[in-house]
Amino acid sequence: MKRRALLGSAAALLLSCRGGTDSSRGVPAPLQATARLVSLTPAITETVLSLGGAAQLVGVSDYCILPEGLRLPRLGSSLTPSFEAIAGLRPSLILCDDSAGAKRRELAALARCQVLPWLTLPEVVKSTRDIGQVLGKEAAGNALAESLNGRLSRRSPPGAPRALLLLSYDPDRPADIWFIRRNSLHGAALAAAGAENAVDHDVAGLPRLSVEELIKLDPDDVLIIPPPGSTLELRQRLVSAFSALAPLRAVKAGRVGVVTGASQSVGPSILGLVDALAAMLQKMAGPRPVSGFVE
């Protein structure tokens, strides 16, 4: 079925039993306990689950991670939603972030759509409170928001190491260096763990470095968050590939490491990343392994 026809039929199905559409950045009234909630953003789904909203979830994105034993329909994403599948679930509310390209207007034709900004720490804190209010769990939402704000608003101490944090790394494309921006949630996690971001300014565009820029930057530490489920062999390849790039001080000192036991999520589990980064930085401050591989 063509996309336009698919959207049209799905919208017609839902609008036949709803009085109108809405794509809101405000906070809707708390849902009833029997409400049907769709989440199309992994971090939002994780937050809903953390606040005890599993019973209200009827569908999630293809990329959401669910706890063992919980199975829900997969509905694409906010960028590529499965309109027909979403319509068939007859949700009371659709939750998504405000990513560029998100199909908010089309989703609002299916059900009330709540847009939750999810990039900077202030946005995540507010959106977490909003989810608590939506679920009728305002106290829990406020408590989680305070926990996130308290941990992630910490600043690195004077004299902290200058660390370059990479969200994964492709050992087959060693010159393709994508770093974590200071003005992001992972950037806040790095500062909270006790390191200064080697890229010491806010970045609005693509967070990418050339090899020449990397050499000029010359960070004290390089920390790589591996993809989920990575093997020891892959983690070793990540370090070896990066260490072959240039005669960086981090390479010479064996201060290139893979951060294990931490999620790439920007949901509540990012607090675990703070602990994992802090542990890695502490290891790097100690004696260096000959291979330069630290985890």
KAUR-V193407 format. One record per pair of residues at least 12 apart in sequence whose C-alpha atoms are under 10 Angstrom apart, sorted by the first residue. I is the first residue (numbers start at 1). J is the second residue. Records with the same first field share a line. If there is no record, write none. Layout:
I: J + J
This chain:
3: 82 + 83
6: 82 + 83 + 84
7: 82 + 83 + 84 + 87 + 106 + 107 + 109 + 110
8: 83 + 84 + 106 + 109 + 110
9: 83 + 84 + 87
10: 82 + 83 + 84 + 85 + 86 + 87 + 88 + 106 + 107 + 109 + 110
11: 83 + 84 + 86 + 87 + 106 + 107 + 108 + 109 + 110 + 111
12: 87 + 109 + 110
13: 84 + 87 + 88 + 90 + 109 + 110
14: 86 + 87 + 88 + 89 + 90 + 91 + 109 + 110 + 111
15: 87 + 109 + 110 + 111
17: 90
18: 92 + 109 + 110 + 111 + 112
19: 111
20: 108 + 109 + 110 + 111 + 112
21: 105 + 106 + 107 + 108 + 109 + 110 + 111 + 112 + 113
22: 93 + 104 + 105 + 107 + 108 + 109 + 110 + 111 + 112 + 113 + 114
23: 94 + 95 + 104 + 105 + 106 + 107 + 108 + 109 + 111 + 112 + 113 + 114 + 115
24: 95 + 104 + 108 + 112 + 113 + 114 + 115 + 116
25: 97 + 98 + 113 + 114 + 115 + 116 + 117 + 127
26: 114 + 115 + 116 + 130
27: 114 + 115 + 116 + 127 + 129 + 130 + 131 + 133 + 134
28: 93 + 112 + 113 + 114 + 130 + 131 + 133 + 134
29: 130 + 133 + 134 + 135 + 136
30: 130 + 131 + 132 + 133 + 134 + 135 + 136 + 137 + 138
31: 56 + 92 + 93 + 133 + 134 + 135 + 136
32: 56 + 92 + 134 + 135 + 136
33: 53 + 55 + 56 + 135 + 136
34: 55 + 56 + 57 + 92
35: 55 + 56 + 57 + 58 + 90 + 91 + 92 + 93 + 135
36: 55 + 56 + 57 + 58 + 59 + 89 + 90 + 91 + 92 + 93 + 94
37: 53 + 54 + 55 + 56 + 57 + 58 + 59 + 60 + 89 + 90 + 91 + 92 + 93 + 94 + 95 + 134 + 135
38: 56 + 57 + 58 + 59 + 60 + 61 + 72 + 73 + 74 + 75 + 86 + 89 + 90 + 91 + 92 + 93 + 94 + 95 + 96 + 111 + 113
39: 57 + 58 + 59 + 60 + 61 + 64 + 74 + 75 + 77 + 78 + 93 + 94 + 95 + 96 + 97 + 113 + 114
40: 59 + 60 + 61 + 62 + 63 + 64 + 74 + 75 + 76 + 77 + 78 + 79 + 80 + 81 + 94 + 95 + 96 + 97 + 102
41: 60 + 61 + 62 + 63 + 64 + 76 + 77 + 78 + 79 + 95 + 96 + 97 + 98 + 99 + 116 + 118 + 267
42: 60 + 61 + 62 + 63 + 64 + 65 + 66 + 77 + 96 + 97 + 265 + 266 + 267
43: 63 + 64 + 65 + 96 + 97 + 118 + 124 + 128 + 265 + 266 + 267 + 268 + 269 + 270
44: 60 + 64 + 95 + 96 + 97 + 116 + 117 + 118 + 124 + 127 + 128 + 131 + 266 + 267 + 268
45: 57 + 59 + 60 + 61 + 63 + 64 + 65 + 66 + 95 + 96 + 131 + 267
46: 64 + 65 + 66 + 67 + 265 + 266 + 267 + 268 + 269
47: 127 + 128 + 131 + 132 + 141 + 144 + 266 + 267 + 268 + 269
48: 128 + 131 + 132 + 134 + 135 + 141 + 267 + 268
49: 66 + 67 + 268
50: 132 + 140 + 141 + 144 + 267 + 268 + 269
51: 128 + 131 + 132 + 135 + 136 + 137 + 138 + 139 + 140 + 141 + 143 + 144
52: 132 + 135 + 137 + 140
53: 131 + 132 + 134 + 135 + 136 + 137
54: 66 + 67 + 70 + 72
55: 70
56: 91 + 92 + 135
57: 72 + 73 + 91 + 93 + 94
58: 71 + 72 + 73 + 74 + 86 + 89 + 90 + 91 + 92
59: 71 + 72 + 73 + 74 + 75 + 76 + 85 + 86 + 89 + 91 + 94
60: 72 + 73 + 74 + 75 + 76 + 77 + 86 + 94 + 95
61: 73 + 74 + 75 + 76 + 77 + 78 + 80 + 81 + 82 + 96
62: 74 + 75 + 76 + 77 + 78 + 80 + 81 + 82
63: 75 + 76 + 77
64: 76 + 77 + 265
65: 265
73: 85 + 86 + 89
74: 86
77: 96 + 102 + 103
78: 94 + 95 + 96 + 97 + 98 + 99 + 100 + 101 + 102 + 103 + 104 + 107
79: 96 + 97 + 99 + 100 + 101 + 102 + 103 + 104
80: 101 + 102 + 103
81: 102 + 103 + 104 + 106 + 107
82: 107
83: 106 + 107 + 109 + 110
84: 110
86: 107 + 110 + 111
87: 107 + 109 + 110 + 111
88: 110
90: 110 + 111
91: 110 + 111 + 112 + 113
92: 110 + 111 + 112 + 113
93: 107 + 108 + 110 + 111 + 112 + 113 + 114 + 134
94: 107 + 108 + 110 + 111 + 112 + 113 + 114 + 115
95: 107 + 112 + 113 + 114 + 115 + 116 + 131
96: 113 + 114 + 115 + 116 + 117 + 118
97: 114 + 115 + 116 + 117 + 118 + 119 + 127
98: 114 + 115 + 116 + 117 + 118 + 119
99: 115 + 116 + 117 + 118 + 119
102: 115
114: 130 + 131 + 134
115: 127
116: 128 + 130 + 131
118: 184 + 185 + 266 + 267
119: 183 + 184 + 185 + 186 + 266
120: 182 + 183 + 184 + 185 + 186 + 187 + 188
121: 145 + 148 + 149 + 152 + 153 + 183 + 184 + 185 + 186 + 187 + 188 + 189 + 266
122: 145 + 148 + 149 + 153 + 185
123: 185
124: 145 + 148 + 149 + 185 + 266 + 267 + 268
125: 141 + 142 + 144 + 145 + 146 + 147 + 148 + 149
126: 141 + 142 + 145 + 146 + 149
127: 141 + 145
128: 140 + 141 + 142 + 143 + 144 + 145 + 146 + 148 + 267 + 268
129: 141 + 142 + 143 + 144 + 145 + 146
130: 142 + 145
132: 144 + 145
144: 268
145: 268
147: 268 + 271
148: 189 + 267 + 268 + 269 + 270 + 271
149: 188
150: 192
151: 188 + 189 + 191 + 192 + 193 + 271 + 274
152: 185 + 186 + 187 + 188 + 189 + 190 + 191 + 192 + 193 + 270 + 271 + 274
153: 185 + 188 + 189 + 191 + 192
154: 188 + 189 + 190 + 191 + 192 + 193 + 194
155: 188 + 189 + 190 + 191 + 192 + 193 + 194 + 195 + 196
156: 188 + 190 + 191 + 192 + 193 + 194 + 195 + 196 + 197
157: 191 + 192 + 193 + 194 + 195 + 196
158: 194 + 195 + 196
159: 194 + 195 + 196
160: 191 + 194 + 195 + 196 + 197 + 220 + 281
161: 194 + 195 + 196 + 197 + 198 + 219 + 220 + 221 + 281 + 285
162: 194 + 195 + 196 + 197 + 198 + 199 + 200 + 217 + 218 + 219 + 220 + 221 + 222 + 250
163: 190 + 191 + 194 + 195 + 196 + 197 + 198 + 199 + 200 + 218 + 219 + 220 + 221 + 222 + 223 + 250 + 255 + 256 + 281
164: 178 + 179 + 180 + 181 + 182 + 187 + 190 + 195 + 196 + 197 + 198 + 199 + 214 + 217 + 218 + 219 + 220 + 221 + 222 + 223 + 224 + 250 + 256
165: 178 + 179 + 180 + 181 + 182 + 186 + 187 + 190 + 195 + 197 + 198 + 199 + 219 + 221 + 222 + 223 + 224 + 225 + 257 + 258 + 259 + 277
166: 178 + 179 + 180 + 181 + 186 + 207 + 208 + 222 + 223 + 224 + 225 + 226 + 258 + 259
167: 179 + 180 + 186 + 223 + 224 + 225 + 226 + 227 + 259 + 264
168: 223 + 224 + 225 + 226 + 227 + 228 + 235 + 238 + 258 + 259 + 264
169: 224 + 225 + 226 + 227 + 235 + 237 + 238 + 239 + 241 + 242
170: 226 + 227 + 234 + 237 + 238 + 241 + 242
171: 234 + 235 + 236 + 237 + 238 + 239 + 240 + 241 + 242
172: 237 + 238 + 241
173: 241 + 242
174: 211 + 238 + 240 + 241 + 242 + 243 + 244 + 245
175: 209 + 210 + 211 + 212 + 214 + 241 + 242 + 245
176: 208 + 209 + 210 + 211
177: 207 + 208 + 209 + 210 + 211 + 213 + 214 + 242
178: 206 + 207 + 208 + 209 + 210
179: 197 + 198 + 199 + 206 + 207 + 208 + 209 + 223 + 224
180: 197 + 198 + 199 + 203 + 207 + 208
181: 197 + 198 + 199 + 200 + 201 + 202 + 203 + 204 + 205 + 206 + 207 + 208
182: 196 + 197 + 198 + 199 + 200 + 201 + 202 + 203 + 207
183: 197 + 200 + 201 + 202 + 203 + 204
184: 202 + 203 + 266
185: 265 + 266 + 267 + 270
186: 264 + 265 + 266 + 270 + 271 + 273 + 274
187: 202
188: 274
189: 266 + 270 + 271 + 272 + 273 + 274 + 275 + 276 + 277 + 278
190: 223 + 273 + 274 + 275 + 276 + 277 + 278 + 281
191: 274 + 277 + 278
192: 271 + 273 + 274 + 275 + 277 + 278
193: 271 + 273 + 274 + 275 + 276 + 277 + 278 + 279 + 280 + 281 + 282
194: 274 + 277 + 278 + 281 + 282
195: 220 + 221 + 277 + 278 + 281
196: 219 + 220 + 221
197: 219 + 221
198: 214 + 217 + 218 + 219 + 220 + 221 + 222
199: 214 + 217 + 219
200: 217
211: 245 + 246
212: 246
214: 245 + 246 + 248
215: 245 + 246 + 247 + 248 + 249
216: 248
217: 248
218: 246 + 247 + 248 + 249 + 250 + 251
219: 248 + 249 + 250 + 251 + 255 + 256
220: 248 + 249 + 250 + 251 + 252 + 253 + 254 + 255 + 256 + 284
221: 248 + 249 + 250 + 251 + 253 + 254 + 255 + 256 + 257 + 280 + 281 + 284 + 285
222: 239 + 242 + 243 + 248 + 249 + 250 + 251 + 254 + 255 + 256 + 257 + 258 + 281 + 284
223: 239 + 250 + 255 + 256 + 257 + 258 + 259 + 277 + 280 + 281 + 294 + 295
224: 238 + 239 + 242 + 256 + 257 + 258 + 259 + 260 + 277 + 295
225: 238 + 257 + 258 + 259 + 260 + 261 + 262 + 263 + 264 + 273 + 276 + 277
226: 238 + 258 + 259 + 260 + 261 + 262 + 263 + 264
227: 260 + 262 + 263 + 264
228: 260 + 261 + 262 + 263 + 264
229: 260 + 261
230: 260
232: 295
235: 257 + 258 + 259 + 260 + 293 + 294 + 295
236: 257 + 258 + 291 + 292 + 293 + 294 + 295
237: 293
238: 256 + 257 + 258 + 293
239: 251 + 254 + 255 + 256 + 257 + 258 + 291 + 292 + 293 + 294
240: 256 + 257 + 291 + 292 + 293
242: 256 + 257
243: 255 + 256 + 257 + 291 + 292 + 293
250: 284 + 292
251: 291 + 292 + 293
252: 292
253: 284 + 287 + 288 + 289 + 290 + 292
254: 284 + 287 + 288 + 289 + 290 + 291 + 292 + 293 + 294
255: 280 + 281 + 283 + 284 + 285 + 286 + 288 + 289 + 292 + 293 + 294
256: 280 + 284 + 291 + 292 + 293 + 294 + 295
257: 280 + 281 + 283 + 284 + 292 + 293 + 294 + 295
258: 277 + 280 + 293 + 294 + 295
259: 273 + 276 + 277 + 278 + 279 + 280 + 281 + 294 + 295
260: 273 + 276 + 277 + 280 + 294 + 295
261: 273 + 275 + 276 + 277 + 295
262: 274 + 275 + 276 + 277
263: 276
276: 295
279: 295
280: 294 + 295
283: 295
